[in-house]
Amino acid sequence: MKKNMGNLDRAIRIVIAIILGILIFTGKVSGAIAWILGIISVIFLITGIIGWCSLYALLGISTIKKEAK
């Protein structure tokens, strides 16, 4: 797996995952929505940590900045 996510993209995903986790664990969100947001949170956290997104790979997207020559 070649990384396809830049640092800003990774940081945003991790922050969103943390915010969603806080909303779920504090009870602000419950029921089916909590489960859906929990799954999204886990996906965002994992992709943010490893720096690779399968959807980006499928679509040929990369948010890593190109090196200047």
C-alpha positions as CSV (number, residue, x, y, z in Angstrom):
1,M,0.0,0.0,0.0
2,K,1.5,3.3,-1.1
3,K,0.3,6.2,1.0
4,N,-2.1,8.5,-0.8
5,M,-3.1,10.9,1.9
6,G,-1.3,14.1,2.8
7,N,-0.6,15.3,6.4
8,L,-3.5,17.8,6.4
9,D,-6.0,15.2,5.1
10,R,-4.8,12.7,7.8
11,A,-5.0,15.3,10.6
12,I,-8.6,16.3,9.6
13,R,-9.7,12.7,9.5
14,I,-8.3,12.0,13.0
15,V,-9.8,15.2,14.4
16,I,-13.2,14.3,12.9
17,A,-12.9,10.7,14.3
18,I,-12.2,12.1,17.8
19,I,-15.1,14.5,17.7
20,L,-17.5,11.8,16.6
21,G,-16.2,9.5,19.3
22,I,-16.7,12.2,21.9
23,L,-20.3,12.8,20.7
24,I,-21.1,9.1,20.9
25,F,-19.5,8.4,24.3
26,T,-21.1,11.5,25.9
27,G,-24.5,10.4,24.7
28,K,-25.2,13.4,22.5
29,V,-25.8,10.9,19.6
30,S,-27.6,7.6,20.2
31,G,-29.3,4.8,18.4
32,A,-28.7,3.8,14.7
33,I,-27.1,7.2,14.0
34,A,-24.5,6.5,16.7
35,W,-23.6,3.1,15.2
36,I,-23.2,4.7,11.7
37,L,-21.1,7.6,13.0
38,G,-19.1,5.1,15.1
39,I,-18.3,3.0,12.0
40,I,-17.3,6.2,10.1
41,S,-15.2,7.3,13.1
42,V,-13.3,4.0,13.1
43,I,-12.7,4.2,9.4
44,F,-11.5,7.8,9.6
45,L,-9.2,6.9,12.5
46,I,-7.6,3.9,10.7
47,T,-7.1,5.7,7.4
48,G,-5.8,8.7,9.1
49,I,-3.2,6.7,11.0
50,I,-2.0,4.5,8.1
51,G,-2.2,7.3,5.5
52,W,-4.0,5.2,2.9
53,C,-7.6,5.4,1.7
54,S,-9.0,2.7,-0.4
55,L,-11.6,5.0,-2.0
56,Y,-8.8,7.4,-3.0
57,A,-6.9,4.5,-4.5
58,L,-9.9,3.3,-6.4
59,L,-10.5,6.8,-7.8
60,G,-6.8,7.6,-8.4
61,I,-6.7,10.5,-5.9
62,S,-3.7,11.5,-3.9
63,T,-3.5,14.4,-1.5
64,I,0.2,14.1,-1.0
65,K,2.0,17.2,-2.2
66,K,4.3,16.6,-5.2
67,E,8.0,17.4,-4.6
68,A,9.3,20.4,-6.5
69,K,12.1,19.7,-8.9
